[in-house]
Amino acid sequence: MHTPNYYYIKLKYNRIQLVLWMCTFAIWNTGLAQEQDEIQIAKEYLLKGEKEKALTVFRTLAKGPENIPFIHSNYLAVLLDLAKYKDAENYLDHLIKSTPGQLLYRIDLGIVYYRAGEIQKADRYFHSLIRSSAEDVARLKSMSDYLAAHNLIDYATEALQEARRVTHNAILYALEMANLYRIQGKRDQMVEEYLNYVTQTPGSISYLKNSLQVLLGKPEELESLEKLLYEKVQQNATVEVYADLLIWVNLQQKNFYGAFVQARAYDKRFHKDASKTLEIAQIALNNKDYENADRSFSFVIKEFNNTPNYLPARLGIIQAREAKVKRKYPVNSDSVRYLIREYDSFIAGYPDNQNSYEAQLDEALLHAYYLNEQDSAIHKLDVLISNAAVPPYLKATAKLDLGDIYLLKEEPWESTLLYSQVEKSQRETPIGYDAKLRNAKLSYFKGEFKLAQEHLDILKQATTREIANDAMDLSMRIKENTAFDSTGTALKKFAAIELLLYQNKLQEALTAIATLKKEEGDDGSSGHTGSSTILDDVYWLEANLRMKKGEFDPAIALLQKIIDNYGDDILADDAYFLQGEIYEEQLHDKAKAMEIYRDFLNRFPGSVYAAEARKRFRELRGDFNEQPINN
């Protein structure tokens, strides 16, 4: 049994031990803090570009193994930057001996050889290191990532190829391999690997399409991909992603006939109820390829009449034919009445279907704009808006169209009321932005440019691309034409002419255009134009007016004035492309249209119309007449 004195001595001893331990910890902690301070000092030297000073500090720190994880990357980088290759080699040899399992130090040694210019030595070293890691696929993958991060792409690729060899898996790490080939500029291998990747993960097809859209911008690159995909489809008829990508690449080339042929086969093979063909039909319609839109809609109607896609196709084919009628100038009123009968028949057959509500909207606009029957159009739209079964989005669209028709009837107060209702009810949506844009245009027509600009400034930042572009164009016109004339006198006259055209007062508009041209310095002679900033807009406006009246030669002459006198301005490519369209679609002069489209691609390669011009040129040349069919 211990005496009380024993316990007292024991307690005192423990206290002494605790004090000693606390002193030791304090000393160690102080040393650690000092080392952290030294590391920070070295990093600050690096930021200042004082590499010699940084190297001195790193050398001292490297003597403590506990510091290596914190300084290794920077220390090695400084050694290499200062060409201290032997020092770097000795440093790494020491690390490899002390930590033999650390792969990255071994790779760093190869990097030192490479940076020192000992390419053959580095090559043998990396080959050996990769082979020695062959049984560990994860290790090979880590090695590849590290090598790629140090821009040693060939060796990074070799590591992944070794992983494929030992696993007997020819498509292992396909996405990583595709990215490596992309960096190397090996386009064909890159595409092949992306295709390998998407067959493994079909859900990534949207990612792949986005990547290829960025990486394959040249026409010949898309053509090469198309040929490869044809081969893949022939060899792997049951692989859906290949067929889907083949449709996509045809769309990228705006080859809507080729897209239709492939979509038709796709829907039959993969039992898609013509969903892909219907999608192609709508894309072709939106891109003004009415023949292929009609062809695609007709296929859906004929082959899939018992599916949910039948009615959208029935409506779509009427819309495609309507678009063709409206593009043939001057528009034939008998053709318009035929379209109205087509819409009436569709509506009567499916009165309570959403497609019929859309048909009612389309029909009302034909009455308003092509038959001058605004009251009939207003009645039809009022009925549509009051129908509780009509979806909110379609009601909002109908309200905007109704506002436009009131503007046509010279009742702008009704227009702005309707636009504002939609703007408020559909806030922060595309249709709400569209309403704001129409209110801006209404202010512009009235010459209230400051108010219009307030609306446009908002729209340029927070809306869809199409509306943002329209807002940007109108905003630029206002700024350009009020920069030296704060009252915007000429612009007010121009805006008033635009309103006359909108209200279909063509003769009044022509008279006002002639007056404005004279005031702005165009004396009417063939060789003389003024220098006003608004004259190119005036020529553009009149050219479109003449074209719609069927006066194609005057329209072409006006467009030529823009090209000759405003060749560096924003409307130059629009004018030249429209000339091509007139020769192709209205005058049916195939040779002249081809000449313009070919020259357009040389003069305006960066234009938004470049892809369309290329597609039209190839179409006229006959490139799309025969397409391989994927049945």
C-alpha positions in Angstrom: 0.0 0.0 0.0 1.4 3.4 -1.1 1.8 6.2 1.4 0.3 9.7 0.8 3.8 10.9 0.2 4.1 8.5 -2.7 1.0 10.0 -4.4 2.2 13.5 -3.9 5.5 12.7 -5.6 3.7 10.9 -8.4 1.4 13.8 -9.0 4.3 16.2 -9.1 6.2 14.0 -11.5 3.2 13.9 -13.9 2.9 17.7 -13.8 6.6 18.0 -14.7 6.0 15.6 -17.6 3.0 17.6 -18.8 5.0 20.9 -18.7 7.8 19.3 -20.6 5.4 18.0 -23.3 3.7 21.3 -23.6 7.1 23.0 -24.0 8.1 20.5 -26.7 4.8 21.0 -28.5 5.2 24.8 -28.4 8.7 24.5 -29.8 7.5 22.1 -32.6 4.5 24.3 -33.3 6.7 27.4 -33.5 9.0 25.5 -35.9 6.0 24.5 -38.1 4.8 28.1 -38.1 8.2 29.3 -39.1 8.3 26.8 -42.0 4.9 27.8 -43.2 6.1 31.4 -43.1 9.2 30.4 -45.2 6.9 28.6 -47.7 4.8 31.7 -48.1 8.0 33.9 -48.5 9.2 31.6 -51.3 5.8 31.8 -53.0 5.9 35.6 -52.8 9.3 35.6 -54.5 7.8 33.5 -57.3 4.9 36.0 -57.7 7.5 38.8 -58.1 9.5 36.8 -60.6 12.5 36.5 -58.2 13.2 32.9 -58.9 16.8 32.8 -57.5 15.6 34.0 -54.1 12.7 31.5 -54.2 15.1 28.7 -55.1 17.3 29.5 -52.0 14.4 29.3 -49.7 13.0 26.1 -51.3 16.4 24.4 -51.1 16.5 24.9 -47.3 12.9 23.8 -46.9 13.5 20.6 -49.0 15.8 19.3 -46.3 12.8 18.7 -44.2 10.7 15.7 -45.6 7.6 17.1 -43.9 7.8 20.2 -46.2 7.9 18.2 -49.5 4.1 18.0 -50.1 3.9 21.7 -49.7 6.8 22.8 -51.9 7.4 20.0 -54.5 5.6 21.5 -57.5 6.9 25.0 -57.1 10.4 23.8 -56.2 10.7 21.5 -59.2 9.3 24.2 -61.5 11.9 26.7 -60.3 14.7 24.2 -60.8 13.5 23.6 -64.4 12.9 27.3 -65.2 16.5 28.1 -64.1 17.9 25.1 -66.0 19.1 23.4 -62.8 18.5 20.0 -64.4 21.2 18.1 -62.4 19.9 19.5 -59.2 16.4 18.5 -60.1 17.5 15.0 -61.0 19.4 14.6 -57.7 16.4 15.9 -55.8 14.0 13.5 -57.5 16.4 10.5 -57.1 16.4 11.2 -53.3 12.6 11.4 -53.2 12.2 8.2 -55.2 14.5 6.3 -52.9 12.7 7.6 -49.8 9.2 7.1 -51.2 9.4 4.3 -53.8 5.6 4.0 -54.1 5.1 7.6 -55.2 4.4 7.4 -59.0 4.4 11.2 -59.6 8.0 11.6 -58.5 9.0 9.0 -61.1 7.1 10.8 -63.9 8.7 14.1 -62.8 12.1 12.5 -63.3 11.2 11.8 -66.9 10.0 15.4 -67.3 13.4 16.6 -66.1 15.1 14.5 -68.8 12.7 15.9 -71.4 13.2 19.5 -70.3 16.9 19.0 -70.2 16.8 18.1 -73.9 17.7 14.5 -73.4 14.8 13.4 -75.6 16.0 9.9 -76.3 16.7 9.2 -72.6 13.3 10.6 -71.7 11.6 8.5 -74.4 13.2 5.3 -73.2 12.4 6.2 -69.6 8.7 6.9 -70.3 8.2 3.8 -72.3 9.8 1.7 -69.5 7.7 3.5 -66.9 4.5 2.9 -68.8 5.3 -0.8 -69.4 6.2 -1.3 -65.7 2.7 0.0 -64.8 0.9 -2.2 -67.3 -0.9 -4.4 -64.7 -2.4 -1.4 -62.9 -5.0 0.3 -65.2 -5.8 3.0 -62.6 -2.1 3.8 -62.3 -1.9 4.1 -66.1 -4.8 6.5 -66.1 -3.3 8.6 -63.4 0.0 8.7 -65.3 -1.8 9.8 -68.5 -3.6 12.6 -66.7 -0.4 13.8 -65.2 1.5 13.7 -68.4 -1.3 15.5 -70.2 -1.3 18.2 -67.6 2.5 18.7 -68.4 1.7 18.9 -72.1 3.4 15.5 -72.9 0.5 14.4 -75.0 2.2 11.6 -76.9 3.1 9.8 -73.7 -0.3 10.5 -72.1 -1.8 8.8 -75.2 0.6 5.9 -75.0 -0.4 5.3 -71.3 -4.1 5.0 -72.3 -3.2 2.8 -75.3 -1.3 0.5 -72.9 -4.4 0.4 -70.6 -6.5 -0.7 -73.6 -3.9 -3.4 -74.6 -3.8 -5.1 -71.2 -7.6 -5.0 -70.7 -8.3 -6.0 -74.3 -10.8 -3.2 -74.4 -10.3 -1.1 -77.6 -12.7 1.7 -76.4 -11.5 2.1 -72.8 -11.2 5.8 -71.8 -12.6 6.9 -75.1 -13.5 10.5 -74.0 -10.0 11.0 -72.5 -8.4 9.7 -75.7 -10.6 12.0 -77.8 -9.5 15.0 -75.9 -5.8 14.0 -76.3 -6.3 13.6 -80.0 -8.0 17.0 -80.1 -5.0 18.6 -78.5 -2.7 16.9 -81.0 -4.9 18.1 -83.9 -5.6 14.5 -85.0 -9.2 15.2 -86.2 -10.1 11.8 -87.6 -8.8 9.9 -84.5 -10.6 12.4 -82.3 -13.9 11.9 -84.0 -13.5 8.1 -83.9 -12.9 8.3 -80.2 -15.9 10.5 -79.6 -18.0 8.0 -81.5 -16.6 5.2 -79.3 -17.5 7.3 -76.2 -21.1 8.0 -77.3 -21.8 4.3 -78.0 -20.9 3.5 -74.4 -22.9 6.4 -73.0 -25.8 7.2 -75.4 -27.2 9.7 -72.9 -24.2 11.9 -73.7 -25.2 12.5 -77.3 -26.1 16.1 -76.7 -22.7 16.8 -75.2 -21.1 15.2 -78.2 -23.1 17.2 -80.7 -22.2 20.4 -78.9 -18.5 19.4 -78.9 -18.5 18.5 -82.6 -20.3 21.7 -83.5 -17.5 23.7 -81.9 -14.6 21.5 -83.1 -15.7 20.8 -86.7 -16.5 24.2 -88.1 -15.2 23.7 -91.7 -17.4 22.3 -94.4 -14.9 19.6 -95.4 -14.7 18.5 -91.7 -18.4 18.0 -91.6 -18.4 16.2 -94.9 -15.6 13.9 -93.6 -17.8 13.1 -90.5 -20.8 12.5 -92.7 -18.9 9.8 -94.7 -17.6 8.2 -91.5 -21.1 8.0 -90.1 -22.5 6.5 -93.3 -19.9 3.7 -92.9 -20.8 3.3 -89.2 -24.5 3.1 -89.9 -24.0 0.5 -92.6 -21.8 -1.6 -90.3 -23.8 -1.1 -87.2 -27.5 -0.8 -88.3 -28.8 -1.4 -84.7 -26.7 1.4 -83.1 -29.2 4.3 -82.7 -26.6 7.0 -81.9 -24.9 6.6 -85.2 -28.2 7.1 -87.1 -29.1 10.1 -84.9 -25.7 11.7 -85.5 -26.0 11.1 -89.2 -29.2 13.1 -89.2 -27.5 15.8 -87.1 -24.6 16.2 -89.4 -26.9 16.7 -92.3 -28.7 19.4 -90.4 -25.4 21.1 -89.7 -24.8 21.3 -93.4 -28.4 22.5 -93.9 -29.0 19.4 -96.1 -32.6 19.0 -95.1 -33.3 16.5 -97.8 -30.5 14.3 -96.5 -31.8 14.8 -93.0 -35.3 13.7 -94.1 -34.0 10.6 -95.8 -32.1 9.5 -92.7 -34.9 10.5 -90.3 -37.4 8.5 -92.3 -35.2 5.4 -91.9 -34.5 6.2 -88.3 -38.2 6.4 -87.3 -39.0 3.1 -89.1 -36.0 1.2 -87.7 -36.3 2.4 -84.1 -40.1 2.7 -84.0 -40.2 6.3 -83.1 -43.7 7.2 -84.4 -42.1 9.6 -86.9 -40.9 11.9 -84.1 -37.5 12.5 -85.7 -39.1 13.1 -89.2 -41.5 15.6 -87.7 -38.6 17.4 -86.0 -36.8 17.6 -89.3 -39.9 18.9 -91.0 -40.2 21.7 -88.4 -36.5 22.6 -88.7 -36.8 22.7 -92.5 -39.8 25.0 -92.2 -38.1 27.3 -89.8 -35.1 27.5 -92.3 -37.4 28.3 -95.2 -36.8 25.0 -97.0 -40.5 24.5 -97.8 -40.1 21.7 -100.2 -38.4 19.4 -97.7 -40.7 20.5 -94.9 -43.7 19.6 -97.1 -42.0 16.3 -98.0 -41.3 15.4 -94.4 -44.8 16.3 -93.1 -46.3 14.3 -96.0 -44.3 11.2 -94.9 -45.6 11.5 -91.3 -49.2 11.9 -92.5 -49.0 8.9 -94.8 -47.0 6.4 -92.7 -48.0 7.3 -89.1 -51.6 8.4 -89.3 -52.5 6.6 -86.0 -49.8 8.3 -83.9 -49.8 11.5 -81.8 -47.6 13.1 -84.5 -50.3 12.9 -87.2 -52.1 16.1 -86.3 -49.0 18.3 -85.9 -47.9 17.0 -89.3 -51.3 17.8 -90.8 -51.1 21.4 -89.5 -47.4 21.6 -90.5 -48.0 20.8 -94.1 -50.6 23.6 -94.4 -48.1 26.0 -92.7 -45.4 24.9 -95.1 -47.6 25.6 -98.1 -48.7 28.9 -96.6 -45.0 29.9 -96.3 -44.4 29.0 -100.0 -47.4 31.2 -101.0 -46.2 34.1 -99.0 -42.7 33.9 -100.5 -44.0 34.2 -104.1 -44.3 37.9 -104.9 -46.7 39.4 -105.4 -48.8 37.2 -103.1 -51.7 35.6 -104.9 -55.0 36.3 -103.1 -56.6 33.1 -104.6 -53.9 31.0 -103.1 -54.5 32.7 -99.7 -58.2 31.8 -99.8 -57.3 28.2 -100.7 -55.1 28.1 -97.6 -58.0 29.5 -95.5 -60.2 26.7 -96.7 -57.5 24.2 -95.7 -57.3 25.7 -92.2 -61.1 25.7 -91.9 -61.3 22.0 -92.9 -58.6 21.2 -90.3 -60.3 23.1 -87.5 -63.7 21.6 -88.3 -62.2 18.1 -88.2 -60.5 18.6 -84.8 -62.3 21.5 -83.1 -61.0 20.9 -79.6 -57.5 20.0 -80.3 -54.5 22.3 -79.5 -53.3 22.1 -83.0 -56.7 23.6 -84.1 -56.2 26.5 -81.8 -52.9 27.2 -83.6 -54.6 26.8 -86.9 -57.2 29.4 -85.9 -54.4 31.8 -85.1 -52.7 31.3 -88.5 -55.9 31.7 -90.3 -56.7 35.0 -88.6 -53.4 36.4 -89.7 -54.1 35.5 -93.3 -57.3 37.5 -93.2 -55.6 40.5 -91.6 -52.4 40.8 -93.7 -53.2 39.3 -97.1 -57.0 39.9 -97.6 -57.3 43.2 -95.8 -60.0 41.7 -93.6 -58.9 43.0 -90.2 -62.3 42.9 -88.5 -62.7 39.2 -89.4 -59.2 38.6 -88.0 -60.0 40.5 -84.8 -63.2 38.5 -84.2 -61.4 35.2 -84.7 -58.6 36.2 -82.3 -61.1 37.4 -79.7 -62.9 34.1 -79.8 -59.6 32.3 -79.4 -58.5 34.4 -76.4 -61.8 34.0 -74.6 -61.7 30.1 -75.0 -60.8 28.7 -71.6 -59.3 25.6 -73.1 -56.6 27.5 -75.0 -53.2 27.3 -73.3 -51.9 30.5 -71.7 -48.9 30.7 -74.0 -51.1 30.5 -77.1 -53.5 33.1 -75.7 -50.6 35.5 -75.1 -49.4 34.9 -78.6 -52.9 35.7 -79.9 -52.9 38.9 -77.9 -49.6 40.0 -79.4 -51.0 39.3 -82.9 -54.2 41.1 -82.1 -52.1 44.1 -81.0 -50.3 44.1 -84.3 -53.6 44.0 -86.2 -54.9 47.1 -84.2 -51.7 48.8 -85.3 -52.6 47.8 -88.8 -55.9 49.5 -88.3 -54.2 52.6 -86.9 -55.4 52.1 -83.4 -52.0 52.1 -81.5 -53.5 52.7 -78.1 -55.2 49.3 -78.3 -51.9 47.8 -79.4 -49.9 49.1 -76.5 -52.6 47.9 -74.1 -52.4 44.4 -75.4 -48.6 44.3 -75.5 -48.4 45.6 -71.9 -50.9 42.9 -70.7 -48.7 40.2 -72.2 -45.5 41.8 -70.9 -46.9 41.8 -67.4 -48.5 38.3 -67.4 -45.5 36.7 -69.1 -42.7 38.5 -67.3 -39.2 37.0 -67.8 -40.3 34.7 -70.5 -39.5 34.8 -74.3 -43.1 35.9 -75.1 -42.9 38.5 -72.4 -39.7 39.9 -74.0 -41.4 39.8 -77.4 -44.1 42.0 -76.0 -41.6 44.4 -74.7 -39.9 44.5 -78.1 -43.2 45.3 -79.8 -43.8 48.1 -77.3 -40.3 49.4 -78.1 -41.1 49.3 -81.8 -44.4 51.1 -81.2 -42.5 53.9 -79.4 -40.0 53.9 -82.3 -42.8 54.3 -84.9 -44.1 57.3 -83.0 -40.7 58.9 -82.9 -40.3 58.4 -79.2 -36.7 57.2 -79.5 -35.6 57.7 -75.9 -38.5 55.6 -74.6 -37.8 52.9 -77.3 -34.1 52.9 -76.3 -35.0 52.2 -72.6 -37.0 49.1 -73.6 -34.2 48.0 -76.0 -31.4 48.3 -73.5 -33.2 45.8 -71.2 -33.9 43.4 -74.1 -30.3 43.4 -75.3 -29.3 41.8 -71.9 -32.1 39.5 -70.9 -33.8 37.6 -73.7 -33.6 35.0 -76.4 -31.0 35.4 -79.2 -33.5 36.3 -81.9 -35.2 39.0 -79.8 -31.8 40.3 -78.5 -30.5 40.6 -82.1 -33.7 42.5 -83.2 -33.3 44.8 -80.2 -29.6 45.3 -80.9 -30.3 46.2 -84.6 -33.0 48.7 -83.7 -30.9 50.2 -80.9 -27.9 50.7 -83.3 -30.2 52.4 -85.9 -31.5 54.8 -83.3 -28.0 55.6 -81.9 -26.4 56.0 -85.4 -29.1 58.4 -86.6 -29.4 60.5 -83.4 -25.6 60.8 -82.8 -25.3 64.0 -84.8 -29.0 64.9 -84.8 -30.4 64.7 -81.3 -34.0 65.2 -82.6 -33.6 62.4 -85.1 -35.5 64.2 -87.8 -34.5 61.8 -90.6 -35.1 58.8 -88.4 -38.6 59.9 -87.5 -39.4 60.1 -91.2 -37.9 56.7 -91.8 -39.8 55.2 -88.9 -43.0 56.7 -90.3 -42.4 55.0 -93.6 -41.8 51.7 -91.9 -45.2 52.1 -90.2 -46.8 52.9 -93.6 -45.4 49.7 -95.0 -46.6 47.8 -92.0 -50.1 49.2 -92.6 -49.8 48.1 -96.3 -50.0 51.7 -97.6 -47.5 50.9 -100.3 -48.0 53.9 -102.6 -47.8 56.4 -99.7 -44.7 54.7 -98.5 -43.0 54.9 -102.0 -43.8 58.6 -102.2 -42.4 59.2 -98.7 -39.3 57.2 -99.6 -38.6 59.3 -102.7 -38.9 62.5 -100.6 -36.6 61.2 -97.9 -34.0 60.1 -100.4 -33.9 63.5 -102.0 -33.7 65.2 -98.6 -30.8 63.0 -97.6 -28.7 63.7 -100.8 -29.8 61.0 -103.3 -30.7 63.0 -106.4 -32.1 59.9 -108.1 -29.4 59.5 -110.7 -27.9 56.1 -111.2 -24.4 57.0 -110.2 -25.0 59.3 -107.2 -26.0 58.6 -103.7 -25.7 60.8 -100.6 -23.6 60.2 -97.6 -26.4 60.1 -95.0 -26.2 57.4 -92.4 -29.8 56.4 -93.0 -29.7 56.0 -96.8 -28.6 52.4 -96.7 -31.6 51.6 -94.5 -33.8 53.5 -96.9 -32.5 51.5 -99.9 -33.0 48.3 -97.9 -36.6 49.2 -97.1 -37.4 50.2 -100.6 -35.7 47.1 -102.1 -37.9 44.8 -99.9 -41.0 46.8 -100.8 -40.2 46.6 -104.6 -39.6 42.8 -104.2 -42.9 42.2 -102.6 -44.6 44.2 -105.4 -42.9 41.9 -107.9 -40.6 44.6 -109.2 -37.4 42.5 -109.0 -35.1 44.5 -111.2 -35.5 47.8 -109.3 -35.1 45.8 -106.0 -31.8 44.3 -107.3 -30.6 47.8 -108.3 -31.3 49.2 -104.8 -29.5 46.3 -103.2 -26.6 47.0 -105.4 -26.4 50.6 -104.2 -26.0 49.2 -100.6 -23.2 46.9 -101.8 -21.4 49.5 -103.8 -21.7 52.5 -101.4 -22.0 50.8 -98.0 -19.9 47.7 -98.5 -18.4 47.8 -95.0 -21.7 48.5 -93.2 -24.0 46.0 -91.5 -26.5 45.7 -94.3 -23.9 44.8 -97.1 -24.1 41.0 -96.5 -27.9 41.1 -96.1 -28.2 43.0 -99.5 -25.9 40.6 -101.4 -27.6 37.5 -100.0 -31.0 38.9 -100.8 -29.9 39.4 -104.4 -29.1 35.7 -104.6 -32.5 34.8 -103.2 -34.2 37.0 -105.8 -32.3 35.4 -108.7 -33.0 31.9 -107.2 -36.5 32.1 -106.0 -38.2 34.8 -108.1 -36.3 35.1 -111.4 -35.3 31.4 -111.4 -31.8 32.3 -112.8 -29.9 29.4 -111.3 -26.5 30.3 -112.8 -26.6 33.9 -111.5 -27.8 32.8 -108.1 -24.9 30.3 -107.9 -22.4 33.0 -108.9 -23.7 35.3 -106.1 -23.7 32.6 -103.4 -20.1 31.5 -104.4 -18.9 35.1 -104.4 -20.8 35.7 -101.1 -18.7 33.0 -99.3 -15.5 34.8 -100.4 -16.6 38.3 -99.5 -18.5 37.6 -96.3 -17.2 34.3 -94.8 -18.1 35.4 -91.2 -21.7 36.4 -92.1 -24.7 34.8 -90.4 -25.9 33.9 -93.9 -22.6 32.0 -94.8 -24.0 28.5 -93.9 -27.2 29.2 -95.8 -25.3 30.5 -98.8 -23.1 27.4 -98.9 -26.1 25.1 -98.6 -28.0 26.9 -101.4 -24.9 26.8 -103.7 -24.5 23.1 -103.1 -28.2 22.5 -103.6 -28.2 24.4 -106.9 -25.1 22.5 -108.0 -26.9 19.3 -107.4 -25.0 18.0 -104.4 -28.1 16.9 -102.6 -30.0 15.2 -105.5 -28.9 11.7 -104.6 -28.5 10.6 -101.0 -27.6 7.2 -99.7 -30.7 5.8 -97.9 -30.3 4.2 -94.5 -33.2 1.7 -94.7 
